[in-house]
Amino acid sequence: LVYRRISKPAIEEEKMKQLHVLMFPWLAYGHILPYLELSHRLANHGVKISFLSTPRNISKIRPLILEGTGLIDLVELSLPSVEGLPAGAESTADVPNEMEGVLKTAVDGLEQPFEDLLKILSPDYVIFDFSQYWAATVAAKFGIPAILLLIFPAVFTAYAMAPCRDKEEETTVEELIVAPPDFPSSEIVWQPFEARYIIGAFNSSNGQMSVAARCFKSIKGCSFIAIRSCLEIEGKFIEYLARVNGKAVVPVGTLSPDLPQHGRDNLSAEDSYCLRWLDERPDSSVVYVSFGSECFLSEEQIHALALGLEATGAPFLWVLRSPRFSNGTASGSALLPEGFESRTRERGVVYSGWAPQLHILAHPSVGVFMSHAGWSSVIEAVKFGVKLVLLPMNVDQGINARLIANELKAGLEIEREGDGSFSKDDIRTAVLKVLDEDCEEGRNVKSRIEELGRSVFGNSKCEEKCVRGFIKCLDLYTPPDQSV
C-alpha cells in the first residue's frame, strides 16, 4: 500500500537520464527549509533541482545552498499585486495570521506564470506544497507527475485530512474531536479547545477557499504523496494514509538538519551569547523554552509559564518572541510578571532575539526542551537527545504532541483545562518530572529519546535509506492507467 502505483520500466538503471525535479514549497520558512533540505539530499545523489520561490525568499535562502553539487538552481516568480497584501510581503512572516488567506490568493495568481515556467524548464517531476493545489493540474497538462510533499508527520495528515472530513457541509468542533474511521490509534485526538482554534481552516470564509479544501484538492490531484517521516516511527499511520486515499505514500525521512560545519564562527555576538551562557551551566541541567517563530503566547499564558519555571528552581533559557503585529499593545518580555527577571537573574535568561536552536539543542548543558511540538522542533530535539515537555498551541501541534507522548513515549505533554488554560503548577510538575532522572517518568523519557535518536532521528543510515527509496520511486514511477 505504501508504494502502490510504482513499477519498474524496461530500461537499465545505468541508462537512466539525470532526473530533474522542480520544488515549489508554500511561502513559510517552516516549509521552505525542509524542502531545501530534501533538495540538498537529492542533489547529493545527482538529481538536478529547480527550487522555486519569490525573490525575497530566494535571496534569504541563497546563502544556505551547499557548495559542491552545482545541481540546485534557484528560480524566482514574483507575486502579483493583490488587494490587502502589504507591499513587499512574500511569506507568512510578513503578514499577521488573519491575512494569510490574502497571501494564498496572491500565490494562486502564479498559476499561469507557473505553467509558462514548466514549458521552459520541462522537469521530470514537480514536488509541491499543500496550498498550491493547482500545481498538479498544471503539471498534468505536460504529462509531468506531481508529488505532494507534506512537511507534517503522517499522523496529522491521516487524522486531519481523512477523506471523511472532505464535505460540502460546514465542519463542526464535535466532528474534529473524533478520530476518522479505523484510525490506528485511540491515544491521538484533537482536544476541544484545539478543534475550536482550527475550525476556521475547515470552513470557507469571505469567499476564500479553506485551508482544508486546498489540502484535499492537493491530495486528490497529486501522483503520490511524500511525507516527512519514516516507517520506523509512523509505519501504521503511513499505511493508513495510503489506504484511505488510494495513493502511494513515500517517506523521505525526517530531514533533520545537521549542525553547520563552521560551528559558532558565523554567529553574531548577540546570538552566541546564549551559547556562552550555556557553557557555564552543568550538563543536562537547563530547561530550554521556545515556541517557534510564529507561535505567540497570551499574557496569561506567559505569566503561568514564567511562574512555573521559577517554581522549578532549574536554570532556564527562554526564547520569548514578541508578536510581529501587536498593534501597539505590550508584548514579549514586557508581559512577564513583575519582578520575575530580577528574581531569576542568577539562573535564567529571557531572550527576545533569534536564537541558534540547533546549537542550543546540541549543547550538553540542555536537559529539557519545552516546545510547542512543531514537527521541526520535535525532530531536532530527539536528534540531539533532549527530553521533551510539550505545550502544543495550534494546527498540527496537538496531534504531534500525542504522537510523541502517547505513542512513542518520548516526552510529556503538560496537563491543561478544557479551555486550554494551564497553571504554574502544571508547568512546574511537568518540567520536574522530566528533568529528574530519579523519577520514573524522567528515566523513561530519557531512555526512549536516546533510543529514537540512535535508531531514527539521528541515524544517518535511516535517513539515507529513505532518500534512496524516494529516488528509486522517482526512477521507477509509472503513471496509473487512466483507462482502467
C-alpha positions as CSV (number, residue, x, y, z in Angstrom):
1,L,0.0,0.0,0.0
2,V,2.8,2.4,0.8
3,Y,4.4,2.0,-2.7
4,R,1.2,1.4,-4.8
5,R,1.3,2.5,-8.4
6,I,5.1,2.5,-8.6
7,S,6.5,-0.1,-11.1
8,K,9.8,-0.6,-13.0
9,P,10.1,0.5,-16.6
10,A,12.0,-1.8,-19.0
11,I,15.3,0.2,-19.0
12,E,18.6,-0.5,-17.4
13,E,19.5,1.7,-14.4
14,E,22.8,2.8,-16.0
15,K,21.0,4.2,-19.0
16,M,18.6,6.4,-17.0
17,K,18.9,10.1,-17.7
18,Q,19.5,12.6,-14.9
19,L,16.3,13.4,-13.0
20,H,15.2,17.0,-12.9
21,V,12.8,18.0,-10.0
22,L,11.1,21.3,-9.6
23,M,10.5,22.1,-5.9
24,F,7.6,24.5,-5.0
25,P,7.1,25.0,-1.3
26,W,4.5,27.2,0.5
27,L,5.8,30.6,1.4
28,A,6.6,29.9,5.1
29,Y,10.1,29.2,6.3
30,G,8.9,26.2,8.2
31,H,8.0,24.7,4.8
32,I,10.8,26.3,2.7
33,L,13.6,24.9,4.8
34,P,12.5,21.2,4.8
35,Y,12.0,21.4,1.0
36,L,15.6,22.8,0.8
37,E,17.0,20.1,3.0
38,L,15.4,17.4,0.7
39,S,16.8,19.3,-2.3
40,H,20.3,19.0,-0.9
41,R,19.9,15.3,-0.3
42,L,18.5,14.7,-3.7
43,A,21.3,16.8,-5.3
44,N,23.9,14.7,-3.4
45,H,22.6,11.8,-5.4
46,G,22.8,13.6,-8.7
47,V,19.3,14.8,-9.0
48,K,19.0,18.3,-10.6
49,I,16.8,20.7,-8.6
50,S,15.0,23.8,-9.7
51,F,13.9,25.5,-6.4
52,L,11.0,27.9,-7.0
53,S,10.0,30.8,-4.7
54,T,9.6,34.5,-4.6
55,P,12.6,37.0,-4.9
56,R,12.9,37.9,-1.2
57,N,12.7,34.3,-0.1
58,I,15.2,33.2,-2.7
59,S,17.6,35.9,-1.5
60,K,17.3,34.7,2.1
61,I,18.0,31.0,1.3
62,R,20.7,31.6,-1.3
63,P,23.4,31.6,1.4
64,L,22.1,28.2,2.6
65,I,22.8,26.4,-0.7
66,L,25.6,24.0,0.0
67,E,28.6,24.2,-2.3
68,G,29.9,21.3,-4.2
69,T,27.0,19.8,-6.2
70,G,26.1,22.7,-8.5
71,L,22.8,20.9,-9.1
72,I,20.4,23.4,-7.3
73,D,19.1,26.3,-9.3
74,L,17.1,29.0,-7.6
75,V,14.1,30.2,-9.7
76,E,12.1,33.3,-8.9
77,L,8.5,34.2,-9.6
78,S,7.2,37.5,-8.3
79,L,3.8,37.6,-6.6
80,P,1.1,39.6,-8.4
81,S,-0.4,42.6,-6.7
82,V,-3.4,41.6,-4.6
83,E,-5.7,43.9,-2.7
84,G,-5.0,43.8,1.0
85,L,-1.5,42.3,0.7
86,P,1.2,44.7,2.2
87,A,3.8,45.9,-0.3
88,G,6.8,43.5,-0.2
89,A,5.0,40.7,1.7
90,E,6.2,37.4,0.3
91,S,6.0,35.0,3.3
92,T,3.9,34.2,6.3
93,A,6.5,36.1,8.3
94,D,5.4,39.3,6.5
95,V,1.7,39.1,7.4
96,P,-0.4,38.6,10.5
97,N,-2.2,35.2,10.8
98,E,-5.6,36.7,9.7
99,M,-4.0,37.8,6.4
100,E,-2.6,34.5,5.3
101,G,-5.6,34.0,3.1
102,V,-4.7,37.1,1.1
103,L,-1.1,35.7,0.7
104,K,-2.6,32.4,-0.6
105,T,-4.7,34.4,-3.1
106,A,-1.5,36.1,-4.3
107,V,0.2,32.7,-4.7
108,D,-2.8,31.5,-6.7
109,G,-2.0,34.3,-9.1
110,L,1.1,32.4,-10.0
111,E,-0.8,29.6,-11.8
112,Q,-0.2,31.0,-15.3
113,P,3.4,32.0,-14.7
114,F,4.0,28.6,-13.2
115,E,2.6,27.0,-16.4
116,D,4.9,29.2,-18.5
117,L,7.8,28.1,-16.3
118,L,7.1,24.4,-16.8
119,K,7.2,24.9,-20.6
120,I,10.7,26.3,-20.3
121,L,12.2,24.0,-17.6
122,S,10.4,20.8,-18.5
123,P,11.2,18.9,-15.3
124,D,10.6,15.2,-14.8
125,Y,8.7,15.9,-11.6
126,V,7.0,18.7,-9.7
127,I,7.1,18.5,-5.9
128,F,4.6,20.9,-4.5
129,D,3.1,22.0,-1.2
130,F,-0.5,21.7,0.1
131,S,-1.6,25.3,-0.7
132,Q,-0.7,25.2,-4.4
133,Y,-3.4,22.6,-5.2
134,W,-3.4,23.8,-8.8
135,A,0.2,22.8,-9.4
136,A,-0.8,19.2,-10.0
137,T,-3.4,20.2,-12.6
138,V,-0.9,22.4,-14.4
139,A,1.8,19.7,-14.4
140,A,-0.7,17.2,-15.8
141,K,-1.0,19.3,-18.9
142,F,2.6,18.5,-19.7
143,G,2.4,14.9,-18.5
144,I,4.6,15.7,-15.5
145,P,3.9,13.7,-12.3
146,A,3.2,16.0,-9.3
147,I,4.2,14.8,-5.9
148,L,2.6,16.4,-2.8
149,L,5.4,16.8,-0.2
150,L,3.8,17.3,3.3
151,I,6.2,18.6,6.0
152,F,3.8,17.5,8.8
153,P,4.0,13.9,10.2
154,A,1.8,11.3,8.7
155,V,-0.3,11.1,11.8
156,F,-1.5,14.7,11.4
157,T,-2.4,14.3,7.8
158,A,-4.1,11.0,8.4
159,Y,-6.2,12.4,11.3
160,A,-7.0,15.9,10.0
161,M,-7.2,15.3,6.2
162,A,-9.0,11.9,6.2
163,P,-11.4,11.7,3.3
164,C,-14.4,11.6,5.7
165,R,-13.7,15.3,6.5
166,D,-13.9,16.4,2.9
167,K,-17.5,17.5,2.6
168,E,-19.6,20.4,1.4
169,E,-21.3,21.0,4.8
170,E,-19.6,23.1,7.4
171,T,-17.3,21.1,9.7
172,T,-18.1,21.2,13.5
173,V,-15.9,21.0,16.5
174,E,-17.7,17.9,17.6
175,E,-16.6,16.2,14.3
176,L,-13.0,17.2,14.7
177,I,-12.5,15.8,18.2
178,V,-13.5,12.3,16.9
179,A,-10.8,10.3,15.0
180,P,-11.7,9.1,11.5
181,P,-13.0,5.6,10.9
182,D,-10.4,2.8,11.6
183,F,-7.8,5.3,12.7
184,P,-4.9,3.3,14.1
185,S,-4.6,4.9,17.5
186,S,-7.0,5.6,20.3
187,E,-4.4,7.8,22.0
188,I,-4.5,10.6,19.5
189,V,-7.3,13.1,19.1
190,W,-7.8,16.8,19.0
191,Q,-8.9,18.4,22.3
192,P,-12.0,20.6,22.1
193,F,-10.0,23.8,22.6
194,E,-7.7,22.8,19.7
195,A,-10.7,22.0,17.5
196,R,-12.2,25.4,18.2
197,Y,-8.9,27.0,17.1
198,I,-8.5,25.0,13.9
199,I,-12.2,25.0,12.8
200,G,-11.6,28.1,10.6
201,A,-9.2,26.1,8.5
202,F,-12.0,23.7,7.5
203,N,-14.8,26.2,6.7
204,S,-14.6,28.8,3.9
205,S,-15.0,32.5,4.7
206,N,-15.0,35.7,2.8
207,G,-15.3,33.8,-0.4
208,Q,-11.8,32.3,0.1
209,M,-11.1,28.6,-0.3
210,S,-10.4,27.0,3.1
211,V,-7.0,25.6,4.0
212,A,-8.5,22.1,4.3
213,A,-10.1,22.3,0.9
214,R,-6.7,23.2,-0.6
215,C,-5.2,20.1,1.2
216,F,-8.0,17.8,-0.1
217,K,-7.6,19.1,-3.7
218,S,-3.8,18.6,-3.4
219,I,-4.2,15.0,-2.2
220,K,-6.7,14.1,-4.9
221,G,-4.6,15.8,-7.7
222,C,-1.2,14.5,-6.8
223,S,0.5,11.5,-8.4
224,F,1.6,10.3,-5.0
225,I,2.4,11.7,-1.5
226,A,5.8,12.2,0.0
227,I,5.8,12.6,3.8
228,R,8.4,14.0,6.2
229,S,8.7,10.9,8.3
230,C,9.8,7.3,8.2
231,L,8.3,3.8,8.6
232,E,10.2,3.1,11.8
233,I,8.2,5.8,13.7
234,E,5.0,6.1,11.7
235,G,4.5,2.9,9.8
236,K,0.9,2.4,10.7
237,F,-0.1,6.0,10.0
238,I,1.7,6.0,6.7
239,E,-0.1,2.8,5.7
240,Y,-3.5,4.2,6.9
241,L,-2.9,7.4,4.9
242,A,-2.1,5.4,1.8
243,R,-5.1,3.1,2.2
244,V,-7.8,5.7,2.8
245,N,-6.6,7.9,0.0
246,G,-5.8,5.3,-2.6
247,K,-2.4,6.9,-3.1
248,A,1.2,5.8,-2.6
249,V,2.8,7.4,0.4
250,V,6.6,7.5,0.3
251,P,8.6,8.6,3.4
252,V,11.5,10.9,2.7
253,G,13.0,10.8,6.2
254,T,12.8,13.4,9.0
255,L,15.0,15.8,7.0
256,S,16.7,16.7,10.3
257,P,19.4,19.3,9.6
258,D,23.0,18.9,10.7
259,L,24.9,21.5,12.8
260,P,26.7,23.9,10.5
261,Q,30.3,22.8,9.9
262,H,31.6,26.2,10.8
263,G,30.2,25.8,14.4
264,R,29.8,29.1,16.1
265,D,32.1,31.1,13.9
266,N,29.3,32.7,11.8
267,L,27.1,33.6,14.8
268,S,26.8,37.2,15.8
269,A,28.0,38.2,19.3
270,E,24.3,38.6,20.4
271,D,23.4,35.1,19.1
272,S,26.4,33.4,20.6
273,Y,25.6,34.9,24.0
274,C,23.1,32.1,24.6
275,L,25.8,29.5,24.0
276,R,28.3,31.3,26.2
277,W,25.7,31.4,29.0
278,L,25.1,27.6,28.5
279,D,28.8,26.9,28.7
280,E,28.7,27.9,32.3
281,R,25.9,25.5,33.3
282,P,26.2,21.9,34.4
283,D,25.4,19.1,31.9
284,S,21.7,18.3,31.3
285,S,20.6,21.0,33.8
286,V,19.0,23.7,31.7
287,V,15.4,23.9,30.6
288,Y,15.3,25.4,27.1
289,V,11.9,27.1,26.2
290,S,10.9,28.1,22.7
291,F,7.6,28.1,20.8
292,G,8.9,28.7,17.3
293,S,8.9,31.8,15.2
294,E,5.2,32.0,14.5
295,C,3.5,31.0,17.8
296,F,2.9,33.7,20.4
297,L,1.6,33.4,24.0
298,S,-1.1,35.5,25.7
299,E,-0.2,37.5,28.8
300,E,-2.0,34.9,30.9
301,Q,0.0,32.1,29.4
302,I,3.3,34.0,29.8
303,H,2.6,34.6,33.5
304,A,1.7,30.9,34.1
305,L,4.8,29.7,32.2
306,A,7.1,32.2,33.9
307,L,5.9,31.4,37.5
308,G,6.1,27.7,36.7
309,L,9.6,28.0,35.5
310,E,10.5,30.0,38.6
311,A,9.0,27.4,40.8
312,T,11.1,24.6,39.3
313,G,14.3,26.1,40.7
314,A,16.0,24.9,37.5
315,P,18.2,27.1,35.2
316,F,16.4,28.1,32.1
317,L,16.9,29.7,28.7
318,W,13.6,31.1,27.4
319,V,13.3,32.5,23.9
320,L,10.3,34.8,24.2
321,R,9.4,36.4,20.9
322,S,7.1,39.3,20.5
323,P,4.2,39.2,18.0
324,R,5.2,40.7,14.7
325,F,2.0,42.6,14.5
326,S,1.0,43.7,18.1
327,N,-1.0,46.9,17.2
328,G,0.9,48.9,19.9
329,T,0.0,46.6,22.7
330,A,2.6,45.3,25.2
331,S,4.3,42.1,24.1
332,G,7.1,39.8,24.8
333,S,9.2,40.4,27.9
334,A,7.1,43.4,28.8
335,L,4.3,40.9,29.7
336,L,6.4,39.0,32.3
337,P,5.3,39.0,35.9
338,E,6.6,41.9,37.9
339,G,9.9,41.2,39.5
340,F,10.3,37.9,37.6
341,E,13.6,38.8,35.8
342,S,15.2,40.2,38.9
343,R,14.3,37.1,41.0
344,T,15.6,34.6,38.4
345,R,18.5,36.6,37.0
346,E,21.1,34.3,38.6
347,R,19.8,31.2,36.9
348,G,17.7,32.2,34.0
349,V,17.7,34.2,30.7
350,V,14.8,35.5,28.8
351,Y,16.0,36.2,25.3
352,S,13.9,38.1,22.7
353,G,16.1,37.7,19.6
354,W,16.6,35.0,17.1
355,A,18.2,32.0,18.8
356,P,20.5,29.4,17.2
357,Q,18.3,26.5,18.1
358,L,20.3,23.7,16.6
359,H,23.4,24.8,18.6
360,I,21.3,25.2,21.7
361,L,19.8,21.7,21.5
362,A,23.2,20.2,20.8
363,H,24.7,21.9,23.8
364,P,25.5,19.4,26.7
365,S,24.0,21.6,29.4
366,V,20.5,21.5,27.9
367,G,18.5,18.7,29.5
368,V,14.9,19.6,28.7
369,F,13.2,21.3,25.8
370,M,9.7,22.8,26.5
371,S,8.3,23.1,23.0
372,H,5.0,23.8,21.1
373,A,5.5,20.4,19.4
374,G,6.1,21.8,16.0
375,W,7.4,18.9,13.9
376,S,10.7,20.5,13.1
377,S,11.4,21.3,16.8
378,V,10.5,17.8,17.8
379,I,12.8,16.3,15.2
380,E,15.7,18.5,16.3
381,A,15.2,17.7,20.0
382,V,15.1,14.0,19.5
383,K,18.1,14.0,17.2
384,F,20.2,15.6,19.9
385,G,18.7,13.5,22.7
386,V,17.0,16.3,24.6
387,K,13.9,15.4,26.7
388,L,10.6,17.0,25.6
389,V,8.0,18.8,27.7
390,L,5.2,19.6,25.2
391,L,2.8,22.5,25.3
392,P,1.0,22.5,21.9
393,M,-0.7,25.6,20.7
394,N,-2.3,25.2,17.2
395,V,-2.6,23.4,13.9
396,D,-0.7,20.1,13.9
397,Q,0.9,20.6,17.3
398,G,-1.6,18.8,19.5
399,I,-1.6,15.7,17.3
400,N,2.3,15.8,17.2
401,A,2.4,16.1,21.0
402,R,0.2,13.0,21.4
403,L,2.3,11.0,18.9
404,I,5.4,11.8,20.9
405,A,4.0,11.5,24.4
406,N,1.3,8.8,24.0
407,E,2.5,6.6,21.1
408,L,6.3,7.0,21.1
409,K,6.6,7.6,24.9
410,A,9.4,10.1,24.2
411,G,8.0,13.2,26.0
412,L,5.4,14.5,28.5
413,E,2.5,16.8,27.5
414,I,1.6,19.4,30.0
415,E,-1.9,18.9,31.5
416,R,-4.5,21.6,30.7
417,E,-8.0,22.5,31.4
418,G,-10.9,22.0,28.9
419,D,-10.4,25.6,27.6
420,G,-6.7,25.0,27.0
421,S,-5.5,27.0,30.0
422,F,-2.7,25.8,32.3
423,S,-1.3,26.9,35.6
424,K,2.1,27.5,37.0
425,D,1.7,24.2,38.9
426,D,1.1,22.3,35.6
427,I,4.3,23.8,34.2
428,R,6.3,23.0,37.4
429,T,5.0,19.4,37.7
430,A,5.8,18.5,34.1
431,V,9.2,20.0,34.0
432,L,10.4,18.4,37.3
433,K,9.0,15.0,36.2
434,V,11.1,15.0,33.1
435,L,14.1,16.8,34.4
436,D,14.5,14.5,37.4
437,E,16.1,11.2,36.3
438,D,15.4,9.7,39.7
439,C,11.7,10.0,38.7
440,E,10.4,7.0,36.7
441,E,8.8,9.2,34.0
442,G,12.1,11.2,33.6
443,R,14.1,8.0,33.2
444,N,11.6,6.5,30.8
445,V,11.5,9.6,28.6
446,K,15.3,9.9,28.6
447,S,15.7,6.2,27.6
448,R,13.1,6.5,24.8
449,I,14.6,9.8,23.5
450,E,18.0,8.3,23.3
451,E,16.7,5.1,21.6
452,L,14.8,7.1,19.0
453,G,17.8,9.4,18.4
454,R,20.1,6.5,17.8
455,S,17.8,4.4,15.7
456,V,15.9,7.0,13.7
457,F,16.1,10.8,14.2
458,G,19.8,11.0,14.5
459,N,20.6,7.9,12.4
460,S,22.2,8.9,9.1
461,K,21.7,5.4,7.7
462,C,18.0,5.6,8.3
463,E,17.8,9.0,6.7
464,E,19.8,7.8,3.7
465,K,17.6,4.8,3.3
466,C,14.6,7.0,3.0
467,V,16.2,9.3,0.4
468,R,17.4,6.4,-1.7
469,G,14.0,4.8,-1.5
470,F,12.4,8.1,-2.6
471,I,14.8,8.4,-5.5
472,K,14.1,4.8,-6.6
473,C,10.4,5.7,-6.6
474,L,11.2,8.7,-8.9
475,D,13.3,6.4,-11.2
476,L,10.6,3.7,-11.4
477,Y,7.3,5.6,-11.2
478,T,4.8,4.8,-13.9
479,P,1.5,6.8,-14.1
480,P,-1.5,4.6,-13.4
481,D,-3.6,3.6,-16.5
482,Q,-6.4,6.1,-16.5
483,S,-8.5,3.9,-18.9
484,V,-8.9,1.2,-16.2
